[in-house]
């Protein structure tokens, strides 16, 4: 059974950093496309970052240069390091996974992923 459990969400001041974790079970994080999405109140869930089976990464333009997606195959965990956080980064953050191939232009689309975690809240506020 595939399960994804996020953790690490917190309230932080603008300019601060957080690291989110997504513990996976039922499959290996190295064998699937893994991604982070976020959803703010009243907004659509949008892709933040994705890492392919081969380790290639893609980022949304709004987080490029500030966020880093990575995985630890031994721990079977996906991470999102978030630096220089802004109030507009406030959202519920979700981990997602998808077996099989995802074309590059589809990798940040919500409907490209089958498996989802329950989310972890990130609030950036002074």
C-alpha positions as CSV (number, residue, x, y, z in Angstrom):
1,X,0.0,0.0,0.0
2,X,1.4,3.4,-1.1
3,X,1.5,5.9,1.7
4,X,3.0,9.4,1.9
5,X,3.3,11.3,5.1
6,X,4.5,14.9,5.2
7,X,6.0,16.7,8.1
8,X,8.0,19.8,8.9
9,X,5.5,22.5,8.3
10,X,5.6,25.4,10.7
11,X,5.2,29.1,11.2
12,X,8.3,31.1,10.2
13,X,9.2,34.7,9.7
14,X,9.8,36.2,6.2
15,X,13.4,35.4,5.1
16,X,13.5,32.3,7.2
17,X,14.0,28.6,6.2
18,X,12.2,25.3,6.6
19,X,12.7,21.8,5.5
20,X,9.7,19.6,4.7
21,X,9.9,15.8,4.7
22,X,7.7,13.2,3.0
23,X,8.2,9.7,4.3
24,X,7.1,7.1,1.8
25,X,6.1,3.5,2.3
26,X,4.9,0.8,-0.1
27,X,7.3,1.9,-2.8
28,X,10.8,3.3,-3.3
29,X,11.1,7.1,-3.8
30,X,13.9,6.4,-6.3
31,X,11.6,4.5,-8.6
32,X,8.9,7.1,-9.1
33,X,8.4,10.7,-10.1
34,X,8.2,12.6,-6.8
35,X,6.9,16.1,-6.4
36,X,5.8,18.9,-4.0
37,X,2.7,20.9,-4.5
38,X,1.1,23.7,-2.5
39,X,-2.4,25.1,-2.1
40,X,-3.2,28.4,-0.5
41,X,-6.8,29.2,0.7
42,X,-9.0,30.0,-2.3
43,X,-6.4,29.0,-4.8
44,X,-5.7,26.0,-7.0
45,X,-3.1,23.4,-6.0
46,X,0.0,24.1,-8.0
47,X,3.3,22.3,-8.6
48,X,6.3,23.6,-6.7
49,X,9.1,21.1,-7.6
50,X,9.6,17.6,-9.0
51,X,12.4,15.1,-9.1
52,X,12.5,12.4,-11.7
53,X,13.7,8.8,-11.3
54,X,17.0,9.9,-12.8
55,X,17.4,12.8,-10.4
56,X,16.4,15.6,-12.8
57,X,14.7,18.5,-11.0
58,X,12.1,21.1,-12.2
59,X,10.9,24.1,-10.2
60,X,8.1,26.5,-10.5
61,X,9.3,30.0,-11.4
62,X,8.1,31.5,-8.1
63,X,10.5,29.2,-6.1
64,X,13.4,28.8,-8.4
65,X,16.6,29.6,-6.6
66,X,15.0,29.5,-3.2
67,X,13.7,25.9,-2.9
68,X,15.5,22.6,-3.4
69,X,13.9,19.2,-3.8
70,X,15.9,16.1,-2.9
71,X,15.5,12.6,-1.8
72,X,17.2,10.1,0.5
73,X,16.9,6.7,-1.0
74,X,18.1,4.9,2.1
75,X,15.6,6.7,4.3
76,X,12.9,6.5,1.5
77,X,12.1,10.1,2.1
78,X,11.5,13.2,-0.1
79,X,12.6,16.6,1.1
80,X,11.9,20.2,0.2
81,X,14.4,22.7,1.5
82,X,12.8,26.2,1.5
83,X,15.0,29.3,2.0
84,X,14.3,33.0,1.9
85,X,10.6,32.3,2.6
86,X,8.0,35.0,1.6
87,X,4.5,35.5,2.9
88,X,3.2,34.4,-0.5
89,X,4.7,30.9,0.2
90,X,2.1,30.4,2.9
91,X,0.1,27.3,1.9
92,X,-0.6,23.7,2.6
93,X,2.2,21.7,1.1
94,X,1.6,18.2,-0.4
95,X,3.9,15.4,-1.4
96,X,2.9,13.5,-4.6
97,X,4.2,10.4,-6.4
98,X,3.6,8.9,-9.8
99,X,4.9,5.7,-11.4
100,X,5.6,5.6,-15.1
101,X,6.6,8.4,-17.4
102,X,5.5,12.0,-17.1
103,X,6.3,14.2,-20.0
104,X,8.4,17.2,-19.0
105,X,5.7,19.8,-19.7
106,X,3.3,17.9,-17.5
107,X,5.5,17.3,-14.4
108,X,4.1,20.2,-12.4
109,X,0.5,19.5,-13.2
110,X,-1.7,18.2,-10.4
111,X,-3.5,15.6,-12.6
112,X,-0.2,13.9,-13.5
113,X,0.1,12.4,-10.0
114,X,-1.8,9.5,-8.5
115,X,-0.6,9.3,-4.9
116,X,-0.9,12.1,-2.4
117,X,-0.1,12.8,1.2
118,X,-2.3,14.7,3.6
119,X,-0.3,17.8,3.6
120,X,1.7,20.0,6.1
121,X,1.0,23.7,6.7
122,X,3.6,26.3,6.1
123,X,2.8,29.9,7.3
124,X,5.2,32.8,6.6
125,X,4.4,35.7,8.7
126,X,6.0,38.4,10.9
